[in-house]
Amino acid sequence: MHLLNVQDAVTHHHRVATEYYVVLAGEGEIELDGVRHPARPMSAFLIKPGCRHRAIGDLTVLLVSLPAADDTDEYFDA
């Protein structure tokens, strides 16, 4: 579990991890496989393995990763 302050993240995906984002503060969007979804406090997002995703805007997010976050399972788009 991580508390993240995100400002316009880079698109990436995970091959193994499933992530859950819960927006605690701020407003913006969460992009999932190219589709943007409004993000505001108490919005929640399920991000399955293989889903290319990023946060857009200035957001504070509670991130839960199953299994635990592993930098070797983070793949960035070119």
Backbone as JSON, one array per atom type, in Angstrom:
{
  "sequence": "MHLLNVQDAVTHHHRVATEYYVVLAGEGEIELDGVRHPARPMSAFLIKPGCRHRAIGDLTVLLVSLPAADDTDEYFDA",
  "N": [[0.86, -1.16, 0.0], [0.58, 2.2, -0.87], [0.96, 5.72, -0.49], [0.53, 8.15, -2.78], [1.61, 11.13, -4.38], [0.67, 12.4, -7.27], [1.58, 13.83, -10.33], [0.72, 14.24, -13.43], [1.5, 11.52, -14.61], [3.54, 9.05, -16.36], [2.56, 6.94, -19.03], [2.17, 3.5, -18.38], [2.42, -0.07, -17.7], [1.68, -3.14, -15.93], [2.73, -6.47, -15.77], [2.12, -8.44, -13.98], [1.01, -7.43, -11.55], [-2.05, -6.39, -10.02], [-3.66, -3.35, -9.59], [-5.16, -1.06, -7.33], [-6.55, 2.07, -7.29], [-7.36, 4.7, -5.17], [-8.64, 7.81, -5.1], [-7.72, 10.39, -3.06], [-7.42, 13.14, -2.8], [-7.52, 16.15, -4.79], [-8.03, 16.8, -8.34], [-8.54, 15.4, -11.54], [-7.73, 13.12, -14.08], [-7.9, 9.59, -14.71], [-6.28, 7.56, -16.89], [-7.07, 4.73, -18.67], [-6.04, 2.24, -20.7], [-6.09, 4.11, -22.83], [-8.52, 5.42, -22.51], [-9.99, 8.08, -20.92], [-10.94, 8.8, -17.56], [-12.9, 10.64, -15.26], [-11.4, 11.85, -12.28], [-11.71, 12.33, -8.92], [-11.9, 13.22, -5.4], [-12.49, 10.26, -3.59], [-13.01, 8.7, -5.8], [-12.58, 5.53, -7.32], [-10.46, 3.07, -8.8], [-9.94, 0.11, -10.64], [-7.18, -1.56, -11.78], [-6.14, -3.76, -13.98], [-3.68, -6.38, -14.68], [-1.63, -5.69, -17.51], [-3.11, -3.55, -18.44], [-2.69, -0.44, -19.8], [-1.87, 2.5, -18.19], [-2.27, 5.72, -16.55], [-2.06, 8.59, -14.4], [-3.55, 11.76, -14.62], [-3.15, 15.13, -14.01], [-3.19, 16.72, -10.78], [-3.0, 14.77, -8.2], [-3.71, 13.06, -5.12], [-3.24, 9.83, -4.24], [-4.29, 6.75, -2.92], [-2.69, 3.8, -3.28], [-3.07, 0.44, -3.86], [-1.43, -2.53, -4.33], [-1.47, -5.75, -5.68], [0.17, -8.69, -6.39], [2.49, -7.3, -3.92], [3.93, -4.12, -4.77], [6.42, -4.02, -7.3], [9.3, -2.97, -8.74], [10.4, -4.24, -10.97], [8.26, -5.1, -12.37], [7.18, -3.07, -13.88], [6.44, -1.45, -16.76], [7.22, 0.83, -19.18], [5.71, 2.83, -21.72], [7.1, 3.6, -24.89]],
  "CA": [[0.0, 0.0, 0.0], [1.4, 3.41, -0.99], [0.31, 7.02, -0.64], [1.26, 8.81, -3.86], [1.24, 12.43, -4.93], [0.91, 12.2, -8.7], [1.39, 14.96, -11.24], [0.9, 13.85, -14.83], [2.35, 10.33, -14.7], [3.86, 8.49, -17.66], [1.81, 5.71, -19.3], [2.9, 2.27, -18.11], [1.57, -1.2, -17.34], [2.28, -4.2, -15.13], [2.39, -7.79, -16.32], [1.68, -9.32, -12.9], [0.26, -6.76, -10.48], [-3.34, -5.71, -10.1], [-3.6, -2.17, -8.75], [-6.38, -0.33, -6.99], [-6.3, 3.47, -6.98], [-8.42, 5.46, -4.53], [-8.25, 9.21, -5.1], [-7.99, 11.02, -1.76], [-7.46, 14.6, -2.95], [-7.19, 16.67, -6.1], [-8.92, 16.47, -9.45], [-7.86, 15.12, -12.8], [-8.24, 11.97, -14.8], [-7.13, 8.35, -14.77], [-6.38, 7.01, -18.24], [-6.97, 3.27, -18.7], [-6.01, 1.79, -22.09], [-6.41, 5.21, -23.72], [-9.8, 6.04, -22.18], [-9.86, 8.93, -19.72], [-12.05, 8.77, -16.61], [-12.75, 11.71, -14.26], [-10.88, 11.43, -10.97], [-11.9, 13.32, -7.85], [-11.85, 12.5, -4.13], [-13.26, 9.04, -3.37], [-13.09, 7.88, -7.0], [-11.77, 4.33, -7.19], [-10.17, 2.46, -10.1], [-9.31, -1.2, -10.67], [-6.25, -1.6, -12.91], [-5.73, -5.15, -14.13], [-2.41, -6.57, -15.38], [-1.66, -5.44, -18.94], [-3.82, -2.3, -18.72], [-1.83, 0.74, -19.83], [-2.55, 3.49, -17.36], [-1.55, 6.87, -16.0], [-2.86, 9.63, -13.74], [-3.4, 13.07, -15.26], [-3.55, 16.17, -13.07], [-2.51, 16.77, -9.49], [-3.83, 13.88, -7.39], [-3.19, 12.24, -4.04], [-3.86, 8.54, -4.49], [-3.94, 5.56, -2.15], [-2.48, 2.74, -4.24], [-2.92, -0.9, -3.31], [-0.92, -3.41, -5.37], [-1.49, -7.18, -5.36], [1.02, -8.73, -5.2], [3.14, -6.05, -3.55], [4.6, -3.39, -5.86], [7.75, -4.51, -7.65], [9.79, -2.14, -9.84], [10.7, -5.05, -12.15], [6.97, -5.35, -13.04], [6.71, -1.79, -14.37], [6.86, -1.34, -18.15], [6.83, 2.14, -19.69], [5.55, 2.97, -23.17], [8.18, 4.39, -25.49]],
  "C": [[0.91, 1.23, 0.0], [0.49, 4.63, -1.05], [1.13, 7.8, -1.64], [0.71, 10.2, -4.14], [1.65, 12.37, -6.38], [0.66, 13.49, -9.45], [1.75, 14.49, -12.64], [1.91, 12.71, -15.0], [2.55, 9.89, -16.15], [3.09, 7.18, -17.83], [2.71, 4.49, -19.09], [1.9, 1.15, -17.85], [2.38, -2.18, -16.49], [1.85, -5.53, -15.74], [1.78, -8.7, -15.25], [0.69, -8.63, -11.97], [-1.12, -6.26, -10.92], [-3.24, -4.54, -9.14], [-5.0, -1.61, -8.51], [-5.96, 1.09, -6.64], [-7.54, 4.02, -6.29], [-7.93, 6.89, -4.43], [-8.68, 9.83, -3.77], [-8.15, 12.53, -1.88], [-7.08, 14.97, -4.38], [-8.24, 16.3, -7.12], [-8.1, 16.28, -10.7], [-8.54, 13.98, -13.5], [-7.32, 10.77, -14.59], [-7.37, 7.79, -16.17], [-6.12, 5.52, -18.19], [-7.1, 2.82, -20.15], [-6.54, 2.87, -23.05], [-7.73, 5.92, -23.46], [-9.65, 6.81, -20.87], [-11.14, 8.92, -18.89], [-11.85, 9.89, -15.59], [-12.29, 11.13, -12.93], [-11.02, 12.59, -10.0], [-11.93, 12.55, -6.54], [-12.93, 11.42, -4.01], [-13.61, 8.3, -4.65], [-12.17, 6.68, -6.8], [-11.63, 3.66, -8.55], [-9.48, 1.12, -9.9], [-8.46, -1.26, -11.93], [-5.68, -3.02, -12.99], [-4.39, -5.26, -14.85], [-2.6, -6.36, -16.89], [-2.36, -4.16, -19.34], [-2.83, -1.14, -18.69], [-2.56, 1.87, -19.14], [-1.62, 4.63, -16.95], [-2.55, 7.79, -15.32], [-2.53, 10.96, -14.41], [-3.93, 14.11, -14.28], [-2.72, 16.1, -11.81], [-3.37, 16.01, -8.49], [-3.03, 13.28, -6.23], [-3.96, 10.94, -4.09], [-3.36, 7.52, -3.47], [-3.86, 4.43, -3.15], [-2.28, 1.43, -3.5], [-2.52, -1.8, -4.47], [-0.93, -4.85, -4.86], [-0.91, -7.95, -6.54], [1.68, -7.37, -4.95], [3.88, -5.45, -4.73], [6.03, -3.88, -6.03], [8.21, -3.73, -8.87], [10.1, -2.95, -11.1], [9.43, -5.41, -12.92], [6.35, -4.03, -13.52], [7.31, -1.54, -15.75], [6.32, -0.04, -18.74], [6.7, 2.11, -21.2], [6.67, 3.87, -23.69], [7.72, 5.77, -25.89]]
}
